[in-house]
Amino acid sequence: MDFRIGADALGEFGRIARVVVGRPQRAFLIWDSSVEDELKTRIERQLIDAEFCLASWTAPIEEEALASAACETLFGELARAGITADDVIVGVGRTQVTSLAAFAGKFWCGGTACVLVPTCLEGMVTAATVADPLAIAGTDGRVLLAPEPNMVFCDIDLIDGPADPAGSVYLVGAAITESRRAWERLKEAAPRLGRGEAAALVDAICNAQTARRMVVSAVNPSARHALSFGVTTARALRSCLSGKQGGEAPWWQLLAEGMRFEARLATEVGAFPVDEVFTLDDCFEDLGIPELAFALDRDAFLTALTAENARWANRLLFALPKAFGSIRLSNVDEEVLARHAEAYLASRAELVS
C-alpha cells in the first residue's frame, strides 16, 4: 500500500492514482455527503486529466453508509457504471465512507483497485489498517474485514483546527502499542496537536501508521490483538449505558474510557507502571478527551464485559499492555477484575453532578 501524507497531498492525485491500474479506463467515486463541492471538483478534474472516465455515488449519512441497503445500492451502481477489476474505486470522506469503499474494493469482481481519501483525523489514522463493520441487523458489528487499499491520501489541509478527539484516541492507542519512545513523543506533541499544528499532525499520523502496520503484520497471534486495547471495555460500556446517563457518549469517548480502565487492570495483571496510567489520563486531557460521568452497578458492568467478550471469543481475555510496545491478550482473575471495576465505577460516579 502506498501511503501519502502532507499539506496538499492531493496536489498530484490523478497522476499518482493512475499507477494502481495498468491503463486508465473508469474510476468510480464514492462520496461522503459532507464533502465540499470544491474538493469534489478538484479530485474529479485530476482524474479526468489522468484519462479516467468517471462515475460517482453519494453514500448515505454516517452509520447508514454501512447498512446492508447502502451496500446493495452501491453494488448496483458499480454494475451500472460497468466497473471491472481493471478499474479503480475511490472513497472520499469520513471513516464510514472509506470503510465502505474498502469493502467494495475487496469484493467487487473478486478484488478491484481501491484508493482512499479520508477527510478526518480518525480516518487518516485508521483507514489503512481497520475498517468499520457493516451495520447488519443482529450481527453486533461482527461483519467486518481488514481493508487492503492500494493507496491512502492524507491531505492535512483537510483538517481544520485542533486534532479532533475521535482521531486522537487512536493516536494514543498506537503510541502505547509501538514503544516507550513513541509514547514519549506523543506526550510531548499533545499540546501542539491540541492547537492543530500541521507538522505535529503529520508526525503523529506517520508514527501511528508504523505502529499499526507492525500490529496487523505481527507473527504472534496474541500481538495482532494489540489494537483491541480498550475495545472490550468500550463495547461493554456502550451496551450497559444504553438509555442511561453517559449512553449518548460517542464511540471515541467510550474507547478512551476503555483504555483508562484496562490500563489500570494492566498495572496488576501485566506490571504496567502505575505512573504511566496517570500520564495516560494527562495525555487524554491535553488532547481534549474528557472523562465520562456515569453511574453504573458493578455487577451489571461485569456482566456486560463477559457478554461482549463472548461475542468475539470463547475466553474472557483483555488486550493489556505489559510494557510500552508490548500489548498481549491476558487472562484476568475474577477477583482482580471485580476489584478494579468497583474502583473505576466509583470514580466515574463521583463525576456525576
N, C-alpha and C positions, 0 to 999 in steps of 0.2 A: 504494500500500500504506500502511496505517495502522500505525504502529509505536508501541506503548505500553510505557513502561518506568518503573519506580519501585517503592518499597515499597508493597505492597498494590495493585499494578497490576490485580489481578483483582477489585478491590472492586466494580466495576460491569460485570463481564464479560458477563453476559447482555444487559443493556440496550445495550451498545456493539456486541456481536457481531450483534445483530439488524439492524444497519444494513446488513450485507452482503447481505441478502435483502429483496425487496420486501415480502413478508408472511410472517412466521414459519410454517413448516409442520413440517419434520423436520430434526433435527440428528443426524449420525452421528459418534459419538466413537470415536477410535482411541486406546487407552490403552497406555502403556508398562507392562510388568508390574511395574516398580519404583515406580509412582505410588502414594502412600499413600491409604488409604480416605478420610481427611479431605479431601484435595484433590479426590478424585473426587466426593464428596458435595457439596462447595462448588460445583464447576462445574456439576454436574447440577441442583442446586436453582436456580441463577441462570438456566440455560437454560429450565427449566420455568417459572420466573416470567416469562420473556420470551416465553412461549407456544409454545415448541418442543415437539414430540413427540420423544422420544429413542430411539435405538438405539445399541448400542455393541459394540465388539470389542476384545479384548486381543491385541496383537501378540506374536509370539514374542520371546524374549530377544535383545537386542543385534543382532549381524550377521544372525541368522536372520530378523529382521524384514524384511530387504530381499531375501530369497531368492525365487526365482520361485514356489515353492509358497505362500509367505505372500501374495504379490501375488494369486495366483489365488484363494486363500481370501478375501481382503479383497474382491475384486470380486464374489464370490459373495454375501458378506454385504451389500454395498451393494445388490445386486439384490433380495435377500430383504427388506431393510428398505424397499424402494420409494423409494430416494433418487433424486431428479431434479436437473436443472440448476438448479431453483429452490430447492434446499435448501442445507445447509452441512455441510461435513466439518471436524471439529475434531480436530487431532492434539495430544496431550499427552504429553510425555516427553523422552527424550534424542534426540540427532541422528538416530539410525536411524528412530525413530518419526515425528518431524516430517518427515523426508525422505520416508517412505512416504506420509504424509498429503498432502504437497505433490504427489507423483507422482499419487496418486489424484485430487486436485482438478483437475489439468490434463487427465487422460484420461477421467474419468467423465462421460458424456453430452457429451463434447467440451469440457468446462470447467464445473466446479462450484465455488461459493464455498468458500474454504478459510481456516480460522483456526488458527494455530499457537500453542501454549503450551510453549516449551522450558523444561525444568526444570534445565538445567545451563548453566554459563557458555559452553561451546563452542557450544551451540545458540543461546544468546542473541546471540552474535556472528555466527554463520554462517547461521542458518535463513532469514533474509530474502533471502539472495543466492546461497547454494550448497546443493545437496542431495547427500547421499551417493549413490554409484552403486548400482544394483541388483546383487545378488550372483548373477549368472547364469553358469553354468559356461562356461569358455572365452572369456569376454569381457574378463577382466583389468580390471574396473572401468570399462569404456568405455561402459556403458549408463547414461547419466545425463542430466539436464536441468537447466535453470535454473528454480528454483522461482518461482512467482508467487502467493504467498499474498495474500489480501485484507487480513489483519490478523495481526500478531505481538504477543503479550502477553508481556513480560518482567518477571515479578514477582521483584524482588531478594530478597524474603523466602524464596524457594525455594532460594537459595544459602546453605548453612550452612557458615560458616567462611571461610578464606582462598580467594582465587581459585585454581581448580584449574588445573594445568599445561596440560590439554588445551585450555582456552579461552584461557589466557594466551598461548600460542604464536600464536594468530590475532590477538590484540590487538597483539602486536609486529609481525606482518606488515602489519597495517592501518596502524599508525603510520608505518612506513617508506614505505608506499605514498602516504600523504597529503602530508606536508610535514615540514620540519625542526621547525617549531613543534609539530606533533602528536607527533613523536618526543621532543622535549624534555619535553612534558607527561607522556608515558607514563613516561619515565625518572624524573621527579620523583615520579610516583604509584606506582611499582613497590613500594616498601616498604609503602605503605598498602594496595595491592592484596594484598600478601602477608599482611597482617593481616586482610583481609576487610572493610575499611571500606566501607559501603554507598555513601556519596557518591562515593568513588573508583571503585567498580564502575560506577555509573550514568554517570559522566562518561566513563570509558574505553569503555564499550559504545556510547554515543552517538557518540563520536568515530570509533569503528570503523565504525559504520553509514554515517557521512558518507563515509569513505574508500572503503569497499567499494561504495557506491552510485555514486560517481564512476567507479570502475573498470568496473563492469558496463554503465554507460551511456556510456562513452567513445566518441568518434567514431573515434579512431585504433585500428585493429585490433590493433596491437602493444601499445598501452596496456591493452587489455582482457585481456591475459595477466598483468597485474601480480600477481594473486592466486596465480599459479603460482610465485612466488618461493620457492625451496627444494623445490618439489614433485618436480622431475625427479630430484634427488639423493636425496630421501626414498624415492622408488619404487625407485631403483637399490639403495639400502641394504637395503630390505625384501627385494628379490629375492636379493641375493648373501649376505645374512646368515642366510637361512632355514636352520635346523638348526644354526647356529653360535652361539658366544657373542655376545650382543647381539641375536640373532634374535628374542628374546622381547620386545623393546622395543615399546611401544605406538606407534601412528602419530604422536601428537603429539611424541614424543621424536625420531622419525626426521625429522619435518618441521623441528624445531629444528636438528637436525644439518644438514639440507639448507640451511637459511638460513645457518648458520655457514660452511659450505663455499662456497656461492655468493656470499656477501658477500666472501669472500677472493678469489674469481675476479674480482669486480667491481672490486677495487682496481686490477687491471691492465687489465681489459677496458673498464670504464666510468669509471675515475678516481674510484671511491667512496673517500672518505677512510679511510686505514688506521686512524686513531684511533677512528673510529666502529665499526670491526669489533670492537675490544676493548670498546667501550662496549656493543655488542650482546651480547657474552659476559657482561658485568657485569649487564645488564638481565635476561638469562635466569636468571642466578644469583639475583638478587633475587626473581624470580618462582618460584623453586624448581624450575627446569628444569635438571637436571644434564647434564654432557657424557656421551656414551655411550662406554663402553670396549669395544673390539673389535680384533681383528687380522685384516687383510684384505690380500690381494695386490693390488698396484696394477693389474696388467693385468686382473684379474677385476673390479675396480671400474670401470675404463674400459669394459670390455665391457658391463657391466650398464648403465652410463649410456647407451651407444649403443643398446642393445636396448630399454630402457624408453622412451627418446625416440622410437624408431622406431614404437612402438605408437600414438603420438599425432600424429606429424608426419613429413614427408619430409626434414626438415633437422635437424641437431643444433644446437638453439638453447636458450639458457637465458634465463629472465626475470630480468635482473640490474638492480640499482639503479645508475643513473648518478649520481644525487643523490637527496636526500630528495624524495619526491613525483614521482619520475620513474623508473619501472621499465619497461624495454622489452626485447623479445626481442633477444638479442645472439648473434652468432656467436663462438665461442671457438676460437682456434687450437689445434691438437692438441698442440703442444709446451707451450703455456701450461697447457692442461688437465692434461696429464700431470705437469707440474712441481708444480702446486698439489695434485693428487691425492696425489702421493708425500709431500709435506709434511704434508698433512692426515691421511693414514693413519698416518704415523709418530707424530703427536701423539696419536692415539687408541690406538695400540699401547702407548704409554707408560703409559696409564691401566689397562692390563690387569695385574692383580696376579699 
